[in-house]
């Protein structure tokens, strides 16, 4: 029976994890909402590539890197943030998808492609291409809400109830 599993976590640890996940998501959604007021300019894709961040022996994950440039009031700027909520400006890609991911990335962001860049008017060096947060922000929010519900209601269904 699942309700007799020995797995159990203390409520404070579960609540702390829930608070971290929900807090992270709220901050990223807040940044995206604030950026709704940012002006936009035309920019240009400079580079888009799939990279192996830790060396040739790492077969488990890769990152996509998209760089773009834009001008604000005659000053040149460059950026690499595609969406808010990325733990790094680059996006993680499973290595098993490398050939398809690299091709898809090059098709989506070909060098020289014109893009709309949202920039912070107070700090024009801070920019983003898309205002919708990264999918991991949504995942963090769902996990955080689930953990908060589980801590309050006594169990990590279908795992054992919390002490």
C-alpha positions, -999 to 999 in steps of 0.1 A, spaced: 0 0 0 13 34 -8 1 50 24 26 28 43 57 39 26 85 49 50 92 81 30 84 112 50 98 147 52 94 172 80 68 199 74 93 228 78 115 214 50 85 209 27 72 244 35 107 258 29 109 241 -5 74 254 -13 83 289 -3 115 288 -24 97 275 -55 67 298 -52 90 328 -44 112 322 -74 81 319 -97 65 351 -83 98 371 -88 101 359 -124 64 366 -131 69 400 -115 99 408 -137 78 398 -168 49 421 -157 72 450 -151 88 445 -185 54 449 -201 60 487 -198 95 485 -213 99 501 -248 109 479 -277 134 484 -305 144 463 -335 173 441 -329 193 415 -348 203 379 -340 241 377 -339 245 341 -330 225 310 -320 242 278 -310 240 247 -289 270 244 -266 283 217 -242 290 237 -210 312 212 -191 334 196 -217 333 168 -242 327 140 -217 294 154 -205 267 135 -224 237 145 -204 228 181 -211 236 210 -234 227 246 -235 214 268 -262 229 303 -265 212 331 -284 229 365 -288 214 396 -302 223 433 -306 202 464 -306 205 502 -304 190 526 -279 194 563 -285 223 556 -308 242 534 -283 249 498 -293 239 471 -268 239 433 -269 219 407 -250 214 370 -245 183 367 -224 155 351 -244 130 348 -215 127 356 -179 132 328 -154 161 310 -171 185 300 -144 212 311 -168 207 332 -199 211 300 -219 184 273 -221 190 237 -211 185 210 -238 188 172 -233 219 160 -251 200 132 -268 182 158 -288 214 176 -299 211 173 -337 174 182 -338 178 209 -312 207 225 -330 188 225 -363 157 239 -347 177 266 -329 194 277 -361 161 278 -380 144 298 -352 172 323 -348 192 325 -380 220 350 -380 208 384 -391 171 378 -383 153 409 -371 138 405 -336 118 428 -313 139 435 -282 123 447 -249 147 468 -229 147 485 -195 146 522 -201 166 529 -169 192 502 -178 192 497 -215 218 470 -212 191 448 -196 169 432 -223 147 403 -232 132 389 -264 100 374 -250 80 386 -220 64 352 -212 85 335 -185 104 303 -193 84 270 -188 106 261 -158 90 291 -139 56 274 -144 70 241 -132 84 258 -101 51 274 -94 31 241 -97 57 222 -76 57 249 -50 19 250 -48 18 212 -46 43 211 -18 25 239 2 -8 220 -2 9 187 9 25 203 39 -7 219 51 -29 189 44 -6 162 57 9 143 29 28 141 -3 3 121 -22 8 93 -33 37 91 -8 34 86 29 18 114 50 39 140 67 47 136 104 
